[in-house]
Amino acid sequence: MTHLEHVGIAVGDPEAAIRLFERLLGVRPYKQERVALEGVQTHFLAAGSTKLELLEALGPDSPVARYLAKRGEGLHHLAFDVEDIDAQMQHVRAHGFTPLSEAPRPGADGKLIFFLHPKETLGVLIEFCQNAPAPLPATSVAFRGEHLAVYERGGHGQPPLVVLHGAGGATALETAPLIRRLEPHFRVLALDFAAHGGSASYDAVPLSIDFLADNVLGMLDALDLDAAHLFGFSLGGYVALHVALRHPDRVGRLAVHGTNIVWDAPLVAAMQARLDVAHITTRYPAVAQRLEATHPDWPRLFARIHRMVADLPTRREPRVALHRIAQPILVSAVDRDDLFPLDATLSLHRTLPNSTLAILPGTRHALETLDPALYAPLLVQHFGA
């Protein structure tokens, strides 16, 4: 569905404009980006459910420079997000509008864009944009003689939020769309667990909840962070809860989605069936290709996760200790999860003394099927950005 993505404002003195909005809204840019094709430096600020894009001309031939010379500082354009920008271009042409370019072109913030002339739109320049982001760049942090991959977005002056993917997942496979919705509000630190995605394999270490929790703590230490908020999906939520139990002083608020902490033999079997390499390769070749592109040796990774999952029913301590977690926690799930029963989410909510419950529409456990535009505002509100 089309919605207002950002408001573009042309500025002659970007530092003065930044100070202005800091006084007005209490926010500073979370990202700056140079778009050479447009001759513009952009400065993005969070503004509730939308964004402000301050536009600074890079030279006298820039369209923004010509705009400033003609009209001065102020509203430059309104940008609307669409799901299919090519279809949107066809739609506006069919209704008598003339796009200012023959085809959509790359813009700032990982978008494909095109504009309509303000003469056709009540004097306001209109932009249409579609998400087409490049892969998030990773930073390697040292941990136990090898390295973990961390994907950092947002400004350093914002509250740190650690984002954890599920078993067999990775930042690129699961959490990247959500991260882009969260970066205006937080210093997002998305971690690829050991043996997943861009992190080292740590072949000599069995995968376990304890070891993955140590991944989180090691990342915080490497980045000199005393504490951070934690969000975890599925297994990542289990790890986040374990970190909060072991080191409550290092955790602010928490949010867990699609997380189960009570395991029995049938649930272990169901989880292991989802991780069957031969079945995935034969039945879902496109999924197998994505896994191959993300994990250096995904069949070996899945075999290690098989062994980790088999041990989960023996972990009784976290189940009886959850009442000790005092931090506010958002517990969420989709209403028709195809892996974990809804009762598992309700039980977790009832066990945690300071939790809030959110049940979202959906039929699949996979995080990538959840609309980030629906879920991200719940996280922003919960974490208090």
N, C-alpha and C positions, 0 to 999 in steps of 0.2 A: 504494500500500500504506500502511495506517495505521502511523504511528510517533509516538513521543513528541516533541512539538514544543517544549514548554517546561514548566518547573515554576514555578508561581506561589507567591510567598512574601509574606505580609502583614507589613509592617514599620511600627512606630510612629515610629521615628527613621531616616529613609532614609540620612542621612549616616553614622550609626553602622553601619548595615547595609552600606553601600558600603565603609567602612573594614574591616569584618570580612572581606568576601569578597576584598578586595584583599590582606589578610594571608594568607588561606587559599589563594587561587587565583592571586594576582598579576594580577587583572584589575579593570578599572573599567568602568562602564557605557559602551557604545558608542552608546546612544541613549536619550533620554527622550521620553515622549509623554503628553500629557494626553488622557484620554477623558472628556469632559464627561458623556456619557450614563450612564457608570458612576460618576461622581464620584471618579475615581482618576487619579493620576499614576503612570505606569509607568517603570521603570528597567530596561533590558535589559543583561544580562551574558552573554558567551560562556562556555559550559561544555562544551567538547569538541564532541560531535555534537549537543548540545541547547543550550537557553538557560535562563537564570534570569530571571524577571520579578518584580522587586520592586514591590510594590503599596503605594502611599502614599495614604491617604484625603485627599480634598480638602475634606471638611467632615463634620460630625457625622451627617449623614443618609446618607452614603455607605455602601453595603453593606460595604465594607472596614472602615469605622469601627465598624459594628455587629459585624463579625467580631472585630475587635481587642478590643472591650469584652467580648465573650463568651468568647473563647478565648485572647486574647493573640497575640503574634507567632508566626509559624511557617508551616508548610505550608498554603497556601490552596487550591490546585487543581493537578491534572494536566491538561495540554492535549495532545490528540492531533490530528495533522494528517490530513485526509482529502481525497480528490480531488473529491468531490461532496457538499457539506454538506447539500443538500436530500435527497438519497438517504439520507444517514446519519441525518437526522432521521426519515425514514419508517421506516428500519430499526429504530431504537431504540424507536419507538412500537409497531411490530409485535411487538416482543419484550417489551412490557409496561412500558417506562420512560416517564416523563413529563418532557419537556423543560420548563425553567423559562421559556421564551418560546414564543409561537405560531409564530414563524418565526426563522430566523437573522438576526442584526443585526450592524452594524459594530462591530468591536473594535479593539484596538491593533494596530500592526505590519502594517496593511493586510490584516486578516483579516475574514472573516465567521465568527461564532461562535454557539454556544448551549451551555447548561449542563444537566447532570442533577443533581438534588438528592442530597446526600450520603447521605440516608436510604436511597436505592436503590442506592448504590454503596459499601458497606462503610465509610461515614462519610467518604469522600473526595469532595469536589466535583470532578466531571469536566467538562472543556470539550472540545468538538470545534471545530475551526477549519479554514478553507479559505482559501488565498491569494486575495485579491481586491484587489490593490494599486492605488492610484491611480498615474498616471504620475509618474515621478521628476521632481522640479523641477530645472531647469538653472540654472547660473551662467555668465554670459558673462565670458570673459577676453580682454583685448586682445591682438591679434596682427597685426602688419603692417598697421595702419590699419583693420582690421575686427575681427571677434570669432570666437572658438571657443566652442562650448557644452560645458560640463563638468558632469557629474552626480556630486555628491559624497555619499558615504554613509559611516557609521562614525565613530569617534572620532578626534580630532586626535592623541591620544596613541598611536595604533596605527601599525604600519608602513605607509607609503604604497604603494599598489598601483595602477598605471595599467592600465586595461582598454581594449583597442582592438578595434573591430569590423572586419568584412570589407568588401570593395568593394561599394558600393551598399547597404550596411547602415546601421545606426545603433544607438545605445544602446537606444532604444525597441524596435527591431525584433529585435535579436539578443542583447544581453548583459544586459538588465535582470533576467531571472530568476536568472542566475548572480550578479549583483551582490548581490542580496538574501540569497544564501547566504554571500557573502563578507564582508558588512558587519559581522558580529559580531567579525571577526578583523583587519580592515584598515581603514585610511583609504582607501576606494576612490575613485578618480578616473577616471570613465569619460568618454572623450573622443569627441565626434562630429568626425570628420575634416572638413576644409574642404569645403564644398559638400554635406555630408551632414547630415541631421537638422536640429538647431537651430543649426548653425554657418553663418556667412556663406558666400556662394557663391564668392568669390575668382575671379570670372570672368576677370580679366586674367592669372591664373597657371595654366599647364598643370598638371594633376594628375600627380604623379610620386612615386616612392618617396622621393626626397630631400626634396621639399616636405612630404610627410606626416610624415616623420621630424622636420622642422623644426617641424611642428605640436606634436609631443610635447615637444620641447625648449622651445618657446615657452610651452606650458602650465606646465611645471615652473618656468620662470623667473617667470612671472606669479604663481605660488603660492609663490614663494620656497623651492622645494625643491631641494636640491643633488642628490638622487638618489632613486630609487624602484625598486621591483620593477616588471616589465612582464609583462603577459599580452596576447597577441594572437591573434585568430582569423583564419585564412586570410590575406588581405592584411595584416591587422593584425599577424600574426605576422612576416611579411616585414619590415614597418616596424620592429617591435621589435628584430629581429636587426640591422637597419641602424643603429638608434640605438646598439646595443651595440658595433657595429664602430667607429662614428665617435666615440662619447663613452663609453667603458667606465667612466669614473669616475662617470658619472651613473646607472648601472644596477646594481641589486642582483642578484637572481635573475631568471630569465626563464622563461616558459612559453609555448609556441606550440601551437595546435591546428589541425589541418587546413591546415597551411602547406606550400606548395611554393615552392622557389626556383630550380628548373631548368625553364625554359620553352622550348618549341619551337613550331613552326607549328601542329601538330595540337592542342596544348593551348591555344594562343591562340584557335584557332577554336572549341574547345569552350567556353571561357570566354565568348567574345563571343556565342555562340549562347544562352547562359544569360541574357545581358543584352539580348536582342533585344526592343525595346519593343513592336513589333506582335504578336509571339508571346505575350508576357506578357499584353498587354491582351486578346487574343482567347481564349487558352487558359486563363488564370488571372486572371479579372476580380477575384477577391477579393484576390489579391496586388497587382494594380495599384491597387486602392483603398487598401490599406495603404501602398504606396509614395507615392501621391498625398497621403495624410494626413501622411506623415513628411518627405518632401523637397519643398521649394518648387517645383522643376521637375525631376522625376525623369527624364523623357526626355532633357533636356539633360545631366543628371548621367551617365546611362548612356552617352551619346555620348562624353563626356569620358573615362570609364573605358575605353571601347573603344580610344581612342587610347593611353591609358596602358598597357593590357595589350599592345598591339601592339609596344611598345618593350621589353617585359620580356626577350625573348630576347637583346637586345644587352647586357644588364647582366651581364657576366662577373665583374666584380670581387668581388661578394659571395660567389659560389660558391667561388672559390679562397681567399677570406680568412676563411671561417667558422672555420677551425681556430684563429684568433687569439682567439676569444671564450672567455674562461676561466671566466666565471660559470657556476654550475650552471643547467642548462636542462632543463625537462620538455618533451619532444616527444611529442605525443599525436595520435591520429586515430581515426576509427571504422574497423572492419575491412572494410567494404564501401562506402567513399566513392564516390559516383556522379560525382565530378568529378576528383579526384586519385587516381592509383593508389597502393596501399599501399607500393609500392617507393619512391615519392617520400619518404614518411615515414621508411622504414628508411634510405634514403640520407642524409637529413638527420641522423638520429640517429648514423649511423656517422661523419659528417663532423665533428660537434661534439664536442670532446674531453671535455667534462664534462657529458654529457647522460644523462638517464634516459628510458626509453621506456615509454609506456602506450598500449595498443591497446584501445579500448572497443567494445562491441557497437553496431552501427548500420549503416544502409544509405544514409544521406543525408549529404551534406556540410553542410547547413544546421545552424548551431549550435543553433537553437531546437528541433531534434529530439533533441538530446542531453539526457538526464535530468540536471538540475543537482544533484539529490540524490546522484547517482553520481559526478559529476565534481568538484564543489566540494571534497569532502574530500581529493581528490588534490592540488588546488591549495593548500589550507590546509597540508597536510603538507609539500609541496614548498617553499613560501615560509616555512615555519618559524614560523608564528604560534602 
